[in-house]
Amino acid sequence: MNSFNSLAFIAFAAPLFFMSCKHEVIPTVDSDSICFERDVLPLIVSNCATSGCHDAATAEDGYVLTNYATITRKGVKAGNPDGSELYEVILENEMPPKNPMSADQKAIIKAWIAGGAENGMNCSSDCDSNVYTYSQAVTPLVTKYCIGCHTYPGASGNLDLSLHSAMKSIGTSGKLMGVLYGNGYPLMPPGNSQIMTDCEIKQLQKWIQDGCPEN
Ligand code: HEC
């Protein structure tokens, strides 16, 4: 490269470099409020343990992100989110490659690692099965457990579950309850066991009985 070319290169590349360094603001979440099974596991399973990525069958790059033992085996330094590869790639939107996590979701992963990356047991639940509207119950649950795979680009099974129409369709056909219990349909989120709590499933069940309204 002659000096003119390198100057031109710097003039052209420098703004790109600074643009890529623009960091979004990650909200601060109190580590003590985080429960691994309730807050972290569903996010990682639905965003990372996707077929062809970090499920047990594929284990891309040696990462199997399906349960506490495998998630903490590699790339998680308890107490040090910035030194944890798992958090770094999520923060920088390198992973998941298609649909990056939101700032709120990143904040949960960060707080969990900062607080020691513990396997919280018997975490109290703030689920109330008497709340079962689309906006207060269904949308948050679908965002937490399903959207990592079921939205475009690349929606699994060609199902975009961020749409009310799609949720209504699987709700009324019996598929939604079928996949949550793995009864007649493949278990969702895919894995070896049910990860939604009974209270959460009850919320969805009541919404279905209500006729799957967009309320
Ligand atoms: C880790 C990725 C992943 C997550 C998370 C996930 N799914 Fe799926 N889902 C798939 C894949 C892949 C298919 C299509 C292949 C299949 O049928 O096994 C599918 C298929 C489906 C189907 C169609 C089943 C059929 O046989 O017609 C429904 C309904 C469904 N998912 C609902 C859900 C719901 C509800 C959630 C959240 C509770 C969810 N999924 C979470 C990957 C996922």
Residues whose N, C-alpha, C, O or C-beta is under 5 A from the ligand:
A	BS01	HEC	V45 S46 A49 T50 S51 Y145 C146 C149 S156 G157 I170 K175 V179 Y185 P186 M188 P189 P190
